[in-house]
């Protein structure tokens, strides 16, 4: 057997457990929507055809203010590390803040909605954002001594101070690396170490489900863990949830921890000129899960990234400056970076930052926010849609809001759920876009342009203008449109939003995303380097693409991307555990949940306490989002004769599907035992 075949027989991926739904009919956007839409010109697809590549992307770059234009649109000399708009000089903070002052300084840039309803919504104007970004930039520059190219780790919750911190970094060309606030101190430390940050920026506390959580304690763990790996964090800047008041229990460490609020007093009135950054300078790192235990830092550029997210925010999200736009993702994920902060602010829109969870204190919370702020563009993930539908299927009808446009992102959406979103949340009037993309890709890959292409429930849609998908079978043959077969979806061409490399690991970047279908590793021609997305997909005769899920060992739990190997290595931290295997299980609300199978070391007894200890270890190492559905302590793992764990068999057991032929296993008898244990 080849390596590839071996892998297919032993492993289980999301795509294998995906349900294929039928092709649905079209829904059309209303004439009212079309009349006001930003993109109604059908020639856009021709303008962005491969014949006009790569210059077509000037159209997006021209939405920004440049200090200097580029001399080379796409430099392929270091293939497949593409460089866009080379020679161009730009600043992301300037584009998201300063340039709006002349006309819109008094307009709300950020509506901050605290989780507690009795707390007032904070409306931050562009002028105020400008002042706050500048003063905080002064702290970064003068107090922390940071300069362009340095990395800073942020571990912040959903508060406007997070956007301010990002924009302050961008002002100096400092590379920010925001770690999702719900991740553990240990997960934060891994990212500090990998990016070699000596400054950590955090917040004392935030609200979750009505409770205020001590967040500062995670900073202490992160710093201590990083020190063990020889990465010394010199300064921890602590924003306060309530300025002037400390809301955490964990003490501040003298000489290391500083309240931003105290420091700001010294920098009152400071203004810092934005640094004119080369277009290809990194803007930020976003760590994501891959096929090994170690998360990888996706490195995004300044000019290309900002051009791509601005263009797609304008034409797919249909953002106009007068819109109130609410994306309910977390800024700790790529969706929040691109479509809460950078894209909407570059367009001068009002963007909503919501601290809380959608179902607290009740099922009407989201719709009250929409009503009060007159939100007209709404953006969320299928997991949230499914959860809101379950807890309050009729709730949206009780509130008087009007969405012209809605987005779904992050997971495939079941047509039935899509229809509820359309009829009830969108009141039958909103145009919907299903946007398929990844941390790596910076912005959307497949979606419909809402005024030009009809919606089709359960399908993301065709490639975006300038994005040319291609579906390959295992052997690299192209699957034509309408073949009715799933294959590995790749993108034929580079685009400005694509990540530049994996931070500090170019080999892994090439290996993981390009080697599989690369036509010639020595080539400097982009045509030889299709980008492997890691998803399985089918293309209908109309060119619409349905995504089935990951083909590798990445799983999408409630739209949060996790590596099964990360969970397994967290379980192995528990000394009693000998072996661990994580498999994806279908879940009504979360889409996918992880099931954890463990085998213990000889002589160790299986107890409920031990199962809990293992589950707690995962939460401690990664965070609550990674908590397994169940820890199954099994007498032995089903294995091939060569000793490989048959995750595929475990996956079938967890999903109550046919385990197939197991007689060739080294230990077929355990399959029945485990099936009884899991299925009762
Ligand atoms: C999945 C999130 C179906 C896919 C932006 C991808 C989707 C992974 C969709 C990336 C969608 C994202 N339909 N599946 N509209 N959007 N995915 O990096 O498997 O957190 O590879 O980026 O989510 O997750 P990530």
Boltz pocket constraint, residues with backbone or C-beta under 6 A from the ligand:
constraints:
  - pocket:
      binder: B
      contacts: [[A, 288], [A, 333], [A, 334], [A, 335], [A, 408], [A, 409], [A, 410], [A, 411], [A, 412], [A, 413], [A, 434], [A, 435], [A, 436], [A, 437], [A, 438], [A, 439], [A, 440], [A, 460], [A, 533], [A, 534], [A, 535], [A, 547], [A, 548], [A, 549], [A, 550], [A, 556], [A, 559], [A, 560], [A, 561]]
      max_distance: 6.0
